Amino acid sequence: MGKLVSRTAVVTGGTKGIGRGIALALAAEGASVAVAYSRDDQAAKDAVAEIERRGGRALAVRADVSRADQVADLFARTVREFGPAHILVNNAAVFSFQAMTEITEEEFHRQYGTNVLGPVLTTRAFAEQAPAENAAIINVTTSGVAHNRPGSALYTSTKAALTTMTRISAKELAGRGIRVNALAPGATDTEGARSLGVIDSGMADELIAATPLGRLGRPEDVAAVALFLASDDSAWITGEVIHADGGGH
Ligand SMILES: NC(=O)c1ccc[n+]([C@@H]2O[C@H](COP(=O)([O-])OP(=O)(O)OC[C@H]3O[C@@H](n4cnc5c(N)ncnc54)[C@H](OP(=O)(O)O)[C@@H]3O)[C@@H](O)[C@H]2O)c1
């Protein structure tokens, strides 16, 4: 019997990379999973098909997490299809790297809109419909919060904000039976990391050299921790930050 049978999960950005890995892992334990995405319909179809091929239940909803109306639609469709969501994984994010003096207003709003406002809107919508017990929110941050690496101020500060929100919302939502934890991956081989040139480059070599376990992360490395945080195995853990980064933080 799977650990998440009869539970429903919403995974934002569940169509690619780490989010897709998490969606597959939750579905494999019996959860019905709604994956949200913003643009790439084909990736969404592929993610749903892969979950179903493995015997799981899934739904893809095109919903920009920075838009309250689209977040409301995401939860309405999820509840209609699978019943109220017990699990929310705030994984969708956008990233780019530049010096403080190179940050444009447009890029600031793009990253803060998806990476910070997004989890605010989804957390609110999730809490409105969550069952009174066994509910869990997992906020995907980054182990980069510990590094203060030059060129990462914008992106990393969005994740530092999400880390603080995790600790505070864990206290605020505990009385409603909702646990809130953060999951901080290190550099992980994903579509997003590849499109930024992080993989198969000198940057990857540097990141591997700074990782005691000596390789880049894989989506399934992170997904295994997300499954732990989503399930009752972590019933006594809230407000925590768990790094899945090969010891690199
Ligand atoms: N990869 C790494 O090295 C790494 C390291 C540390 C932390 N992380 C964190 O891990 C998470 C996943 O990263 P990843 O590398 O797997 O990303 P990715 O490969 O770029 O995938 C991002 C996913 O988020 C979706 N998305 C983007 N903007 C969205 C929006 N506004 N609304 C809804 N969905 C949206 C994308 O869908 P569309 O393509 O359809 O837009 C896609 O499914 C992020 O929170 C990231 O910050 C990643």
The ligand as an SDF file (V2000), in Angstrom:
LIG
                    3D

 48 52  0  0  0  0  0  0  0  0999 V2000
   17.9810   22.9640  -11.1660 N   0  0  0  0  0  0  0  0  0  0  0  0
   18.7340   23.3910  -10.1670 C   0  0  0  0  0  0  0  0  0  0  0  0
   19.9830   23.3220  -10.2150 O   0  0  0  0  0  0  0  0  0  0  0  0
   18.0900   23.9300   -8.9120 C   0  0  0  0  0  0  0  0  0  0  0  0
   18.8950   24.1360   -7.7780 C   0  0  0  0  0  0  0  0  0  0  0  0
   18.3190   24.6290   -6.6260 C   0  0  0  0  0  0  0  0  0  0  0  0
   16.9620   24.8990   -6.5920 C   0  0  0  0  0  0  0  0  0  0  0  0
   16.1960   24.6990   -7.6970 N   0  0  0  0  0  0  0  0  0  0  0  0
   14.7710   25.0000   -7.5920 C   0  0  0  0  0  0  0  0  0  0  0  0
   14.0480   23.8310   -7.9470 O   0  0  0  0  0  0  0  0  0  0  0  0
   12.8150   24.1890   -8.5650 C   0  0  0  0  0  0  0  0  0  0  0  0
   12.6940   23.5190   -9.9190 C   0  0  0  0  0  0  0  0  0  0  0  0
   13.8010   23.9070  -10.7330 O   0  0  0  0  0  0  0  0  0  0  0  0
   14.0710   23.1840  -12.1320 P   0  0  0  0  0  0  0  0  0  0  0  0
   15.5030   23.4100  -12.4380 O   0  0  0  0  0  0  0  0  0  0  0  0
   13.4870   21.8290  -12.0940 O   0  0  0  0  0  0  0  0  0  0  0  0
   13.1820   24.1230  -13.1090 O   0  0  0  0  0  0  0  0  0  0  0  0
   12.8360   23.9660  -14.6830 P   0  0  0  0  0  0  0  0  0  0  0  0
   13.4860   22.7610  -15.2530 O   0  0  0  0  0  0  0  0  0  0  0  0
   13.1270   25.3070  -15.2910 O   0  0  0  0  0  0  0  0  0  0  0  0
   11.2600   23.7530  -14.6450 O   0  0  0  0  0  0  0  0  0  0  0  0
   10.4570   24.8070  -14.1490 C   0  0  0  0  0  0  0  0  0  0  0  0
    9.0050   24.3800  -14.1040 C   0  0  0  0  0  0  0  0  0  0  0  0
    8.2430   25.4660  -13.5350 O   0  0  0  0  0  0  0  0  0  0  0  0
    7.2080   25.8430  -14.4470 C   0  0  0  0  0  0  0  0  0  0  0  0
    6.9610   27.2740  -14.3010 N   0  0  0  0  0  0  0  0  0  0  0  0
    7.8190   28.3000  -14.5300 C   0  0  0  0  0  0  0  0  0  0  0  0
    7.2120   29.4760  -14.2670 N   0  0  0  0  0  0  0  0  0  0  0  0
    5.9560   29.1830  -13.8640 C   0  0  0  0  0  0  0  0  0  0  0  0
    4.8460   29.9650  -13.4600 C   0  0  0  0  0  0  0  0  0  0  0  0
    4.8960   31.3130  -13.4090 N   0  0  0  0  0  0  0  0  0  0  0  0
    3.7030   29.3330  -13.1260 N   0  0  0  0  0  0  0  0  0  0  0  0
    3.6120   27.9760  -13.1580 C   0  0  0  0  0  0  0  0  0  0  0  0
    4.6290   27.1870  -13.5220 N   0  0  0  0  0  0  0  0  0  0  0  0
    5.7860   27.7870  -13.8800 C   0  0  0  0  0  0  0  0  0  0  0  0
    7.7320   25.4350  -15.8090 C   0  0  0  0  0  0  0  0  0  0  0  0
    6.6660   25.2760  -16.7360 O   0  0  0  0  0  0  0  0  0  0  0  0
    6.7650   25.9380  -18.2280 P   0  0  0  0  0  0  0  0  0  0  0  0
    8.0510   25.4700  -18.8210 O   0  0  0  0  0  0  0  0  0  0  0  0
    5.5370   25.4750  -18.9170 O   0  0  0  0  0  0  0  0  0  0  0  0
    6.7870   27.4220  -17.9880 O   0  0  0  0  0  0  0  0  0  0  0  0
    8.4090   24.1130  -15.4650 C   0  0  0  0  0  0  0  0  0  0  0  0
    7.4490   23.0760  -15.3270 O   0  0  0  0  0  0  0  0  0  0  0  0
   12.8010   25.7220   -8.6220 C   0  0  0  0  0  0  0  0  0  0  0  0
   12.1230   26.2060   -7.4870 O   0  0  0  0  0  0  0  0  0  0  0  0
   14.2800   26.0750   -8.5460 C   0  0  0  0  0  0  0  0  0  0  0  0
   14.4710   27.3700   -8.0340 O   0  0  0  0  0  0  0  0  0  0  0  0
   16.7360   24.2240   -8.8600 C   0  0  0  0  0  0  0  0  0  0  0  0
  1  2  1  0
  2  3  2  0
  2  4  1  0
  4  5  1  0
  4 48  2  0
  5  6  2  0
  6  7  1  0
  7  8  2  0
  8  9  1  0
  8 48  1  0
  9 10  1  0
  9 46  1  0
 10 11  1  0
 11 12  1  0
 11 44  1  0
 12 13  1  0
 13 14  1  0
 14 15  2  0
 14 16  1  0
 14 17  1  0
 17 18  1  0
 18 19  2  0
 18 20  1  0
 18 21  1  0
 21 22  1  0
 22 23  1  0
 23 24  1  0
 23 42  1  0
 24 25  1  0
 25 26  1  0
 25 36  1  0
 26 27  1  0
 26 35  1  0
 27 28  2  0
 28 29  1  0
 29 30  1  0
 29 35  2  0
 30 31  1  0
 30 32  2  0
 32 33  1  0
 33 34  2  0
 34 35  1  0
 36 37  1  0
 36 42  1  0
 37 38  1  0
 38 39  2  0
 38 40  1  0
 38 41  1  0
 42 43  1  0
 44 45  1  0
 44 46  1  0
 46 47  1  0
M  CHG  2   8   1  16  -1
M  END
$$$$
